Amino acid sequence: MDLHFGDSKPTDEEKAAVDALLGPPESSWEGAARDEMRAADLRWARGGREARERRDLLLPGLHAINDRIGWISEGALDYLCRRLTVPPAEAYGVATFYAMFSVKPRPATVLHVCTDLACAAAGAADLCAGVEARLGLGSGVSVERGPCLGLCERAPAALAIKAGDPVRTAVAAPATVEAAVLAASAPDSAEEEPPAAMAVPQAGDPSLTLLGRVGVIDPSSLDDYRAHGGYTALRRAFELGPAGVIREVTDSGLVGRGGAAFPTGRKWQATAAQPDHPHFLVCNADESEPGTFKDRVLMEGDPFSLVEAMTIAGYATGAHQGYLYLRGEYPRALARLENALAQCRARGLLGDDVLGQGYAFDIEIRRGAGAYICGEETALFNSIEGYRGEPRSKPPFPVEKGLFGKPTVENNVETLVNVLPILMMGAPAYAAIGTARSTGPKLFCVSGSVDRPGIYELPFGATLGDLLTLAGVRDRLRAVLLGGAAGGFVRPDELDLPLTFEGTREAGTTLGSGVVMAFDDTVPLPRLLLRIAEFFRDESCGQCVPCRVGTVRQEEALHRIAERTGAAAAGDIALLREVGRAMRDASICGLGQTAWNAVESAIDRLGAYE
């Protein structure tokens, strides 16, 4: 390892931010004053394996600096690198990988304004123009236009983050110019967010399986959670034993709810069977697909259910440590989960002896920092380990060599929460919900041109028309986007489409993670397609050529099509098809493989450029 530090020095505040996370430095080699550590500064070997094992603290360290100061200076980065024995060039590559970090000076307050699909349709352009006019140079606020904030049911949305000790945040959604300016200038005085139940139009319906507690219980109270059936499933898991839990999950037919639809029981069994130890469990709560917000609502409205579900998954797969990788744009979910973990540790539901059963398990939250690609499981592992969030080649698969090179099971929030009703009602009863090949209930994120946007729980097999009727679809429907930016469009005459993995696949589209965005004829479709192309160009990690170059060429072609027609447009559409096929066939991960989907469906199904 070759370390080259610069001459820049950290400020006292920057050192305090790092030391609060890592503890005081032990020698001047780690940044302590040399005269204070003379006895510890002898030239003897330090680091090695111990230093390498601290690399995973790089991302939390970057968060610590950014939260305290608002940006990451060269001196602060060098100090963090000394503490962790990480080459500064590598740490710089990590710091510049994430959209929420800055290595250039900026004001302590940053206002992130969403310009993605749902917010764009709800007037994000006018909001941005108004906010930028009010918060110009000298305002002490940096206004940054960015991707989806996961607040699509309250579009348009803005998130203010004010650095300090502690960092303060405020959300304005639905945002007006005045509300966004207030959130940025005085976050403590901003209007309080509505409860999570406001995102669930069905809240209080006793027939709900996954959303039944949202709006019913106090999300900050473990006692209230237990009074409504909490931790019944974990006790049942201990009765069944690890193999019995995996058998129930397998028999239930549960498949991943993140879009890949891989059988959950098979994944758990493959991980549990690995002789290499330790095993790890990772909960993917980095839902960054534009239009997706179901995991946020679950974490904000029913956080203890996720803790219990992760404990069950860890028990079944032989894992004693779980990592919850949470979107950096979800401050309220972070607070709710931190409170839930603290209460569970204090009550013996996490720790060295869970429920007195001799099973040790704990959960650590790791915050993302604005990178869509980290929703891909191997990119997520690299992010936790302190590297750039770039996908790995497979095989080996995560069940063999995942986080820290050890067998790892990775599931998203909705998938894990489904385990609770499986154990409480039994696999046969759960499998009877939905269809033969898509079992159980499914959460759908409905936004756009509807009267009641939010999270809806329906059994697999319900039609798209059923869902949009519940949400109050508006007149003059132009198109529906399924699966988010990585999904595809369907026409208004296709509302009898069954919402199952197999049904959407047979119809030539995808269910994805459950995004359903409706657009009426007031929404300019070419502008939406261009925003999707901009999104993928921004979010490509750049590791592989097909995606790195293809996403740029796709955006360029769509710009030209918007400006020209006729033969020139026809030539660019042919180019789009060629580039799309190359990305789909040759990209390393799902980002590049799906970056052409929405544009292709708009051209073929909607005649977007005819």
Phi, psi and omega per residue, in radians:
M1 nan 2.165 -3.085
D2 -1.857 2.014 -3.099
L3 -1.844 2.216 3.081
H4 -2.262 1.853 -3.131
F5 -1.691 2.623 3.092
G6 -1.519 -3.004 -3.110
D7 -1.650 -0.093 -3.105
S8 -1.192 2.487 -3.123
K9 -1.956 2.507 3.088
P10 -1.327 2.646 3.025
T11 -1.351 2.897 3.109
D12 -1.049 -0.650 -3.127
E13 -1.169 -0.683 3.118
E14 -1.165 -0.731 3.095
K15 -1.113 -0.684 -3.141
A16 -1.117 -0.655 3.137
A17 -1.117 -0.757 3.134
V18 -1.225 -0.769 -3.106
D19 -1.138 -0.513 3.095
A20 -1.110 -0.515 3.115
L21 -1.514 -0.766 -2.976
L22 -1.767 -0.177 -3.024
G23 1.507 2.956 -3.105
P24 -1.177 2.608 3.116
P25 -1.170 2.586 -3.085
E26 -1.616 -0.277 3.135
S27 -2.732 2.984 3.118
S28 -1.204 -0.338 3.059
W29 -1.122 -0.435 3.102
E30 -1.717 0.083 3.056
G31 1.954 -0.020 3.104
A32 -1.292 2.771 3.095
A33 -1.085 2.297 -3.001
R34 -1.101 -0.679 -3.085
D35 -1.226 -0.336 3.137
E36 -1.498 -0.303 -3.014
M37 -2.178 0.543 -3.027
R38 -0.994 -0.725 -3.092
A39 -1.189 -0.479 -3.095
A40 -1.623 0.030 -3.012
D41 -1.759 0.239 3.085
L42 -1.057 2.624 -3.061
R43 -1.433 1.322 3.064
W44 -2.126 2.713 -3.004
A45 -1.130 2.275 3.060
R46 -2.303 2.786 3.035
G47 1.697 -2.028 -3.096
G48 1.080 -2.336 -3.099
R49 -1.040 -0.695 -3.122
E50 -1.081 -0.703 3.125
A51 -1.194 -0.724 -3.130
R52 -1.113 -0.583 -3.124
E53 -1.261 -0.183 3.094
R54 -1.654 -0.038 -3.096
R55 -1.006 -0.557 -3.091
D56 -1.187 -0.137 3.086
L57 -1.522 0.040 -3.120
L58 -1.122 -0.841 -3.135
L59 -1.099 -0.813 3.045
P60 -1.032 -0.613 3.107
G61 -1.147 -0.714 3.078
L62 -1.110 -0.697 3.069
H63 -1.078 -0.727 -3.108
A64 -1.042 -0.762 3.124
I65 -1.201 -0.837 -3.087
N66 -1.112 -0.657 3.121
D67 -1.157 -0.666 -3.066
R68 -1.405 -0.692 -2.992
I69 -1.832 -0.597 -3.082
G70 1.828 -0.279 3.049
W71 -2.768 2.997 -3.023
I72 -2.034 1.884 -3.123
S73 -1.413 2.909 3.112
E74 -1.099 -0.697 3.129
G75 -1.125 -0.737 3.120
A76 -1.135 -0.721 3.136
L77 -1.125 -0.740 3.111
D78 -1.089 -0.718 3.137
Y79 -1.102 -0.784 3.103
L80 -1.068 -0.694 3.136
C81 -1.149 -0.683 3.067
R82 -1.067 -0.741 -3.110
R83 -1.130 -0.585 -3.045
L84 -1.848 -0.008 -3.084
T85 0.940 0.873 3.107
V86 -1.964 2.319 3.094
P87 -1.014 2.276 -3.108
P88 -1.006 -0.598 3.135
A89 -1.100 -0.680 3.118
E90 -1.209 -0.718 3.130
A91 -1.148 -0.623 3.088
Y92 -1.112 -0.702 3.090
G93 -1.082 -0.624 3.099
V94 -1.258 -0.803 -3.085
A95 -1.077 -0.641 -3.109
T96 -1.475 -0.060 -3.138
F97 -1.341 -0.485 -2.984
Y98 -1.802 2.387 -3.067
A99 -1.213 -0.446 -3.068
M100 -1.438 -0.198 3.102
F101 -1.698 2.698 3.019
S102 -2.386 2.369 3.053
V103 -1.796 0.189 3.055
K104 -2.074 2.573 -3.112
P105 -0.980 2.409 3.057
R106 -2.666 2.843 3.136
P107 -1.030 2.779 -3.121
A108 -1.173 -0.406 3.140
T109 -1.862 2.253 3.089
V110 -2.107 2.276 3.081
L111 -1.894 1.933 3.110
H112 -1.574 2.100 3.133
V113 -1.948 2.135 -3.097
C114 -1.270 2.316 3.079
T115 -2.127 0.299 -3.104
D116 -1.426 -2.971 -2.803
L117 -0.994 -0.988 -3.094
A118 -1.112 -0.719 -3.140
C119 -1.244 -0.637 3.097
A120 -1.058 -0.731 3.128
A121 -1.206 -0.374 -3.104
A122 -1.715 0.169 3.053
G123 1.743 0.530 -3.123
A124 -1.114 -0.560 -3.131
A125 -1.085 -0.792 3.114
D126 -1.163 -0.668 3.101
L127 -1.063 -0.822 -3.136
C128 -1.061 -0.785 -3.128
A129 -1.079 -0.733 3.140
G130 -1.174 -0.735 -3.136
V131 -1.174 -0.738 -3.132
E132 -1.148 -0.554 3.083
A133 -1.202 -0.579 -3.119
R134 -1.469 -0.549 -3.050
L135 -2.029 1.157 3.138
G136 -1.520 -2.778 3.128
L137 -1.029 2.415 3.132
G138 1.554 -0.065 -3.124
S139 -1.415 -0.270 -3.079
G140 1.381 0.233 -3.136
V141 -2.280 2.343 3.023
S142 -1.758 2.099 3.128
V143 -1.675 2.128 -3.095
E144 -2.161 2.118 3.033
R145 -1.365 2.350 -3.046
G146 -2.614 -3.096 -3.118
P147 -1.341 -3.055 -3.024
C148 -0.918 2.365 3.093
L149 -1.722 0.068 -3.132
G150 1.253 0.485 3.136
L151 -2.155 0.650 -2.956
C152 -1.113 -0.470 -3.140
E153 -1.290 -0.180 3.129
R154 -2.181 0.584 -3.104
A155 -1.144 2.589 -0.055
P156 -1.389 2.762 -2.987
A157 -2.278 2.641 3.069
A158 -2.481 2.544 3.134
L159 -2.220 2.133 3.099
A160 -1.788 2.326 3.089
I161 -2.207 2.072 -3.131
K162 -1.928 1.992 -3.090
A163 -1.165 2.634 3.119
G164 2.748 -2.984 3.125
D165 -2.182 1.639 0.125
P166 -1.573 2.896 3.032
V167 -1.202 2.505 -3.134
R168 -2.103 2.513 -3.122
T169 -2.298 2.744 3.057
A170 -2.652 2.479 3.140
V171 -1.982 2.360 3.001
A172 -2.067 1.920 -3.109
A173 -2.856 2.151 -0.116
P174 -1.166 2.398 -2.973
A175 -1.667 2.331 2.874
T176 -1.799 2.952 3.103
V177 -1.044 -0.758 -3.117
E178 -1.120 -0.742 -3.121
A179 -1.163 -0.688 3.138
A180 -1.180 -0.714 3.120
V181 -1.130 -0.710 3.112
L182 -1.119 -0.751 3.133
A183 -1.054 -0.646 -3.113
A184 -1.360 -0.706 -3.051
S185 -1.469 -0.520 -3.127
A186 -2.533 1.281 -3.047
P187 -1.007 -0.546 -3.131
D188 -1.236 -0.346 -3.124
S189 -1.733 -0.050 -3.103
A190 -1.167 2.718 3.138
E191 -1.110 2.418 -3.107
E192 -1.192 2.508 3.105
E193 -1.124 2.551 3.054
P194 -1.177 2.720 3.132
P195 -1.074 2.740 -3.099
A196 -1.013 -0.524 -3.111
A197 -1.077 -0.389 3.121
M198 -1.141 -0.334 3.100
A199 -1.541 0.026 -3.105
V200 -2.101 1.601 -3.141
P201 -1.010 -0.419 3.132
Q202 -1.561 0.094 -3.039
A203 -0.902 2.363 -3.131
G204 1.617 -0.174 3.104
D205 -1.218 2.059 -3.074
P206 -1.175 -0.237 -3.134
S207 -1.443 -0.139 -3.112
L208 -1.208 2.445 -3.136
T209 -1.720 -0.884 -3.077
L210 -1.571 -0.546 -3.075
L211 -1.805 0.180 -3.029
G212 -1.060 -0.515 -3.108
R213 -1.626 -0.266 -3.110
V214 -1.192 2.118 -3.090
G215 1.548 -0.141 -3.139
V216 -1.799 -0.735 -3.119
I217 -1.760 2.862 2.981
D218 -1.453 1.980 -3.054
P219 -1.151 -0.163 3.119
S220 -1.688 -0.009 -3.014
S221 -1.997 2.034 3.051
L222 -1.167 -0.666 3.135
D223 -1.083 -0.722 3.120
D224 -1.140 -0.698 3.107
Y225 -1.071 -0.769 -3.123
R226 -1.209 -0.559 3.108
A227 -1.184 -0.312 3.121
H228 -1.935 0.635 3.021
G229 1.616 0.043 -3.132
G230 -1.127 2.457 3.108
Y231 1.215 0.160 2.947
T232 -1.199 -0.700 -3.118
A233 -1.157 -0.666 3.141
L234 -1.166 -0.698 3.094
R235 -1.115 -0.675 3.069
R236 -1.106 -0.650 3.119
A237 -1.097 -0.735 3.125
F238 -1.156 -0.541 3.073
E239 -1.196 -0.673 -3.105
L240 -1.344 -0.559 -3.026
G241 1.471 2.836 -3.084
P242 -0.964 -0.805 -3.118
A243 -1.132 -0.659 3.132
G244 -1.159 -0.659 3.103
V245 -1.114 -0.802 3.140
I246 -1.090 -0.659 3.130
R247 -1.118 -0.750 3.117
E248 -1.091 -0.770 -3.134
V249 -1.130 -0.693 3.119
T250 -1.143 -0.813 -3.110
D251 -1.160 -0.427 -3.129
S252 -1.248 -0.358 -3.091
G253 1.398 0.216 -3.126
L254 -1.063 2.273 3.038
V255 -2.132 2.805 -3.084
G256 -1.015 2.404 -3.096
R257 -1.694 0.138 -3.140
G258 -1.495 -0.163 3.124
G259 2.268 -0.539 -3.106
A260 -1.359 -0.436 3.089
A261 1.018 0.685 3.080
F262 -1.436 2.427 -3.123
P263 -1.026 2.127 -3.070
T264 -1.146 -0.725 -3.139
G265 -1.063 -0.682 3.110
R266 -1.124 -0.713 3.127
K267 -1.117 -0.774 3.140
W268 -1.127 -0.753 -3.127
Q269 -1.104 -0.742 -3.135
A270 -1.103 -0.651 3.115
T271 -1.254 -0.801 -3.105
A272 -1.073 -0.522 -3.071
A273 -1.414 -0.150 -3.090
Q274 -1.256 2.271 -3.138
P275 -1.309 -0.359 -3.121
D276 -1.288 2.383 -3.135
H277 -2.317 2.738 0.062
P278 -1.385 2.836 2.991
H279 -1.689 2.644 3.115
F280 -2.185 2.663 3.022
L281 -2.063 2.300 3.102
V282 -2.186 2.182 3.015
C283 -1.685 2.106 -3.141
N284 -1.540 1.712 3.107
A285 -1.917 0.478 -3.129
D286 -1.724 0.934 -3.098
E287 -1.231 1.777 -3.069
S288 -1.996 0.049 3.107
E289 -1.132 2.162 3.109
P290 -0.920 2.231 -3.115
G291 1.718 -0.084 -3.094
T292 -1.773 2.280 3.109
F293 -2.649 0.221 -3.091
K294 -1.158 -0.713 -3.130
D295 -1.152 -0.633 3.082
R296 -1.050 -0.789 -3.113
V297 -1.113 -0.712 3.091
L298 -1.099 -0.769 -3.107
M299 -1.214 -0.606 3.133
E300 -1.380 -0.597 -3.047
G301 -1.698 -0.363 -3.088
D302 -2.611 1.031 -3.003
P303 -1.148 -0.558 -3.099
F304 -1.167 -0.463 3.125
S305 -1.119 -0.639 3.114
L306 -1.217 -0.697 3.102
V307 -1.080 -0.783 3.127
E308 -1.111 -0.761 -3.121
A309 -1.124 -0.690 3.099
M310 -1.135 -0.657 3.117
T311 -1.103 -0.727 3.105
I312 -1.125 -0.785 3.135
A313 -1.093 -0.716 3.100
G314 -1.112 -0.737 3.121
Y315 -1.077 -0.767 -3.086
A316 -1.186 -0.572 -3.043
T317 -1.767 0.049 3.102
G318 1.355 0.427 3.117
A319 -1.689 2.468 3.098
H320 -1.983 -0.072 3.103
Q321 -2.341 2.258 3.089
G322 -2.058 2.536 3.063
Y323 -2.078 2.298 3.092
L324 -1.915 1.859 -3.088
Y325 -1.604 1.890 -2.962
L326 -1.906 2.416 3.063
R327 -0.924 2.361 3.103
G328 -1.182 -0.304 -3.117
E329 -1.546 0.204 -3.096
Y330 -2.020 1.226 -3.086
P331 -1.129 -0.653 -3.114
R332 -1.231 -0.689 3.084
A333 -1.076 -0.679 3.102
L334 -1.048 -0.832 -3.131
A335 -1.093 -0.735 -3.126
R336 -1.139 -0.720 -3.117
L337 -1.244 -0.684 3.092
E338 -1.068 -0.718 3.093
N339 -1.122 -0.736 -3.135
A340 -1.116 -0.764 3.140
L341 -1.114 -0.726 3.140
A342 -1.089 -0.749 3.141
Q343 -1.172 -0.700 -3.135
C344 -1.159 -0.655 3.086
R345 -1.143 -0.734 -3.104
A346 -1.168 -0.439 -3.066
R347 -1.823 0.208 3.073
G348 1.337 0.321 3.104
L349 -1.675 -0.125 2.948
L350 -2.450 2.675 3.120
G351 2.201 -2.710 -3.020
D352 -1.310 -0.351 -3.065
D353 -2.570 1.404 -3.057
V354 -1.160 2.110 3.116
L355 0.948 0.467 3.128
G356 1.175 0.376 -3.085
Q357 -1.710 0.071 3.135
G358 1.340 0.214 3.136
Y359 -1.860 2.201 -3.137
A360 -1.729 2.275 3.109
F361 -2.770 2.415 3.053
D362 -2.521 2.869 -3.051
I363 -2.230 2.365 3.061
E364 -2.079 2.324 3.104
I365 -1.536 2.289 2.998
R366 -2.102 2.199 -3.087
R367 -1.558 2.313 2.953
G368 -1.304 3.118 -3.080
A369 -2.491 0.547 3.071
G370 1.597 1.187 3.082
A371 -2.626 1.856 -3.131
Y372 -0.988 -0.628 -3.066
I373 -1.110 -0.390 -3.132
C374 -1.259 -0.059 2.957
G375 -1.277 -0.315 3.028
E376 -1.331 2.319 -2.905
E377 -1.043 -0.745 -3.092
T378 -1.308 -0.537 3.021
A379 -1.134 -0.645 3.080
L380 -1.089 -0.737 3.117
F381 -1.067 -0.800 3.125
N382 -1.050 -0.671 3.132
S383 -1.106 -0.796 3.114
I384 -1.082 -0.667 -3.082
E385 -1.307 -0.129 3.092
G386 1.689 0.341 3.109
Y387 -1.970 3.009 3.039
R388 -1.052 2.470 -3.072
G389 -1.367 1.134 3.136
E390 -1.834 2.438 -3.120
P391 -1.122 2.645 3.056
R392 -1.708 2.717 3.033
S393 -1.295 2.503 3.119
K394 -2.209 2.440 0.038
P395 -1.279 2.967 0.032
P396 -1.256 2.615 -3.127
F397 -1.532 2.761 -3.090
P398 -0.968 -0.554 3.136
V399 -1.125 -0.326 3.092
E400 -1.759 -0.904 3.127
K401 -2.431 1.732 -3.107
G402 -2.023 -2.043 -3.127
L403 -1.124 2.262 -3.113
F404 0.972 0.451 3.104
G405 1.299 0.272 -3.088
K406 -2.003 2.796 3.118
P407 -0.994 2.270 -3.012
T408 -2.426 2.340 2.989
V409 -1.845 2.296 -3.114
E410 -2.184 2.203 3.078
N411 -2.418 2.721 3.071
N412 -1.549 3.092 -3.012
V413 -1.077 -0.869 -3.075
E414 -1.083 -0.706 3.122
T415 -1.036 -0.832 -3.097
L416 -1.132 -0.743 -3.099
V417 -1.130 -0.464 3.081
N418 -1.130 -0.367 -3.120
V419 -1.154 -0.527 -3.098
L420 -1.105 -0.927 3.105
P421 -1.145 -0.482 3.093
I422 -1.054 -0.793 -3.107
L423 -1.321 -0.523 -3.101
M424 -1.402 -0.640 -3.119
M425 -1.758 -0.243 -3.114
G426 1.612 2.597 -3.073
A427 -1.037 -0.774 -3.116
P428 -1.058 -0.735 -3.136
A429 -1.166 -0.682 3.107
Y430 -1.147 -0.776 -3.118
A431 -1.129 -0.389 3.127
A432 -1.283 -0.247 3.074
I433 -1.455 2.428 3.104
G434 1.516 -2.468 -3.116
T435 -2.068 3.077 -3.081
A436 -1.107 -0.624 -3.084
R437 -1.795 -0.232 3.058
S438 -2.266 1.645 -3.015
T439 -1.662 2.703 3.026
G440 1.532 -3.106 3.084
P441 -1.490 2.798 3.115
K442 -2.351 2.475 3.074
L443 -1.661 2.342 3.137
F444 -2.118 2.328 3.133
C445 -1.706 1.838 -3.050
V446 -1.842 2.232 3.127
S447 -2.637 -3.132 -3.135
G448 1.660 -2.386 -3.028
S449 -1.465 1.105 3.084
V450 -2.330 2.739 -3.111
D451 -1.422 -0.499 -3.082
R452 -2.225 1.259 3.117
P453 -1.173 2.669 3.118
G454 2.714 -2.901 3.119
I455 -1.656 2.257 3.105
Y456 -2.109 2.403 3.071
E457 -1.868 2.101 3.108
L458 -2.377 2.658 3.035
P459 -1.244 2.555 3.029
F460 -0.931 2.433 3.141
G461 1.905 -0.362 3.014
A462 -1.075 2.671 -3.099
T463 -1.578 2.842 3.079
L464 -1.055 -0.646 3.099
G465 -1.110 -0.695 3.086
D466 -1.018 -0.793 -3.108
L467 -1.138 -0.815 -3.107
L468 -1.193 -0.506 3.054
T469 -1.143 -0.737 3.074
L470 -1.048 -0.694 -3.075
A471 -1.432 -0.155 3.123
G472 1.316 1.025 -3.131
V473 -1.088 2.473 -3.077
R474 -1.484 2.930 3.130
D475 -1.197 2.888 3.080
R476 1.033 0.754 3.101
L477 -1.089 2.265 -3.119
R478 -1.742 -0.736 -3.088
A479 -2.884 2.794 3.048
V480 -2.233 2.238 3.105
L481 -1.702 2.073 3.087
L482 -1.769 2.346 3.042
G483 1.524 0.028 3.108
G484 1.435 -2.791 -3.094
A485 -1.051 -0.495 3.133
A486 -1.574 0.111 -3.093
G487 -1.739 -2.534 -3.099
G488 -2.604 2.772 3.136
F489 -1.544 2.595 2.968
V490 -2.237 2.761 -3.065
R491 -1.509 2.847 3.088
P492 -1.105 -0.373 3.128
D493 -1.533 0.162 -3.134
E494 -1.982 0.440 -3.050
L495 -1.304 -0.125 3.050
D496 -1.477 0.163 3.128
L497 -1.088 2.150 3.100
P498 -1.260 2.318 -3.116
L499 -1.485 1.368 3.036
T500 -2.386 2.814 3.109
F501 -1.079 -0.754 -3.104
E502 -1.287 -0.607 -3.113
G503 -1.168 -0.781 3.119
T504 -1.206 -0.637 3.115
R505 -1.099 -0.765 3.128
E506 -1.158 -0.446 3.121
A507 -1.501 0.021 3.107
G508 1.412 0.405 3.077
T509 -2.352 -2.809 -3.089
T510 -2.524 2.598 3.061
L511 -1.474 -0.536 3.125
G512 1.028 -2.406 -3.119
S513 -1.571 0.045 3.104
G514 1.854 0.324 3.113
V515 -1.355 2.302 3.047
V516 -2.349 1.851 -3.112
M517 -2.018 2.075 -3.120
A518 -1.712 2.430 -3.141
F519 -2.289 2.221 3.075
D520 -1.570 -3.074 -3.013
D521 -1.358 0.052 3.037
T522 -1.496 -0.205 -3.106
V523 -1.622 2.131 -3.133
P524 -1.259 1.904 -3.077
L525 -1.066 -0.768 3.115
P526 -1.000 -0.632 3.127
R527 -1.183 -0.641 3.082
L528 -1.104 -0.756 -3.138
L529 -1.117 -0.695 3.106
L530 -1.129 -0.646 3.100
R531 -1.148 -0.663 3.081
I532 -1.083 -0.766 3.121
A533 -1.104 -0.715 3.091
E534 -1.087 -0.693 3.135
F535 -1.039 -0.871 -3.111
F536 -1.188 -0.614 3.067
R537 -1.096 -0.742 3.124
D538 -1.164 -0.694 -2.972
E539 -1.571 -0.181 3.078
S540 -1.043 2.292 -3.133
C541 -1.286 -0.285 3.089
G542 1.456 0.100 -3.063
Q543 -1.229 -0.710 -3.088
C544 -1.969 2.539 -3.043
V545 -1.099 -0.782 -3.094
P546 -0.965 -0.713 -3.134
C547 -1.404 -0.775 -3.089
R548 -1.048 -0.780 -3.120
V549 -1.512 -0.700 -3.065
G550 -1.081 -0.703 -3.135
T551 -1.151 -0.584 3.084
V552 -1.209 -0.790 -3.141
R553 -1.112 -0.628 3.108
Q554 -1.102 -0.794 3.135
E555 -1.128 -0.739 -3.141
E556 -1.058 -0.757 -3.129
A557 -1.114 -0.710 3.139
L558 -1.180 -0.589 3.038
H559 -1.096 -0.777 -3.121
R560 -1.135 -0.704 3.139
I561 -1.096 -0.648 -3.141
A562 -1.166 -0.410 -3.081
E563 -1.722 -0.345 -3.067
R564 -2.325 2.918 3.115
T565 -2.400 -3.073 3.048
G566 1.257 -2.414 -3.040
A567 -1.082 -0.666 -3.139
A568 -1.109 -0.740 3.129
A569 -1.141 -0.710 3.136
A570 -1.079 -0.711 3.105
G571 -1.118 -0.663 3.132
D572 -1.242 -0.573 3.075
I573 -1.150 -0.680 3.064
A574 -1.096 -0.699 3.099
L575 -1.129 -0.721 3.108
L576 -1.012 -0.744 3.135
R577 -1.109 -0.738 -3.124
E578 -1.148 -0.793 3.115
V579 -1.127 -0.710 3.134
G580 -1.071 -0.741 3.113
R581 -1.116 -0.704 3.140
A582 -1.114 -0.750 3.126
M583 -1.138 -0.749 -3.102
R584 -1.127 -0.672 -3.036
D585 -1.472 -0.502 -2.923
A586 -2.106 -0.113 -3.132
S587 -1.238 2.619 -3.092
I588 -1.189 -0.707 -3.007
C589 -2.272 -3.123 -3.052
G590 -1.131 -0.390 -3.129
L591 -1.081 -0.973 3.132
G592 -1.174 -0.599 -3.096
Q593 -1.184 -0.415 -3.097
T594 -1.986 0.021 -3.046
A595 -1.133 -0.337 -3.094
W596 -1.710 -0.190 -2.986
N597 -0.991 -0.918 -3.046
A598 -1.147 -0.718 3.139
V599 -1.133 -0.762 3.135
E600 -1.049 -0.809 -3.108
S601 -1.155 -0.605 3.120
A602 -1.162 -0.642 3.125
I603 -1.260 -0.792 -3.013
D604 -1.445 -0.650 -3.050
R605 -1.665 -0.545 -3.041
L606 -1.886 -0.176 -3.083
G607 1.061 0.806 -2.977
A608 -1.038 -0.549 -3.054
Y609 -2.081 0.450 3.091
E610 -1.393 nan nan
